[in-house]
């Protein structure tokens, strides 16, 4: 029997992480690099990506891009593949939450949310899948949310995209897993990121959220390390089409 730790070894793999400039995307990029992968971070903010590359070292590079620009997806896929070769792993951590109440949702806010949260992960995956098929191995990890199954105030556009992510993940698995490509999603609970700054800046609200979990605390960035490594490695070889909630049991109650 092989050493079970080898199942999590990403030496020789290439990973692309969107939303890598901060939060859970940045944490995912660092985790995958420490597991041996070469990592290409994608985001709009060059300065933050520069610091990520400095933190990881020679096995990291980055592409400054707005992944919601659908007409540039082909060029983006080529840019991502330039530093280390075509990715074996793609983690879609980029996202936006406009937090508009249902009566106040604008067409612009709706379109922006769908374009970044749901349309971009599909078309970027579609562009990167042919190389994964050629290798017979690939990992796609989408980002779901508590709002994949729960309705939150001011979350109708965001929640719609995150519910769609769960179904898109299943559909990706149906389409691409016969070629050795797994597609899964991570559903984070409340983690301290730029996207949840409004939540964590309110101590009372933050504590109330913590008490709604089974574990009785909110997430910490290191809580994402194990799940992301599992879904991006050989350890999850027989897991596809699933949404793994990393929420301290928030959705279990």
Beta strands, then each sheet from edge to edge (+ up, - down):
strand 1: 14-18
strand 2: 38-43
strand 3: 60-64
strand 4: 89-92
strand 5: 138-143
strand 6: 181-188
strand 7: 243-246
sheet 1: 3+ 2+ 1+ 4+ 5+ 6+ 7+
end
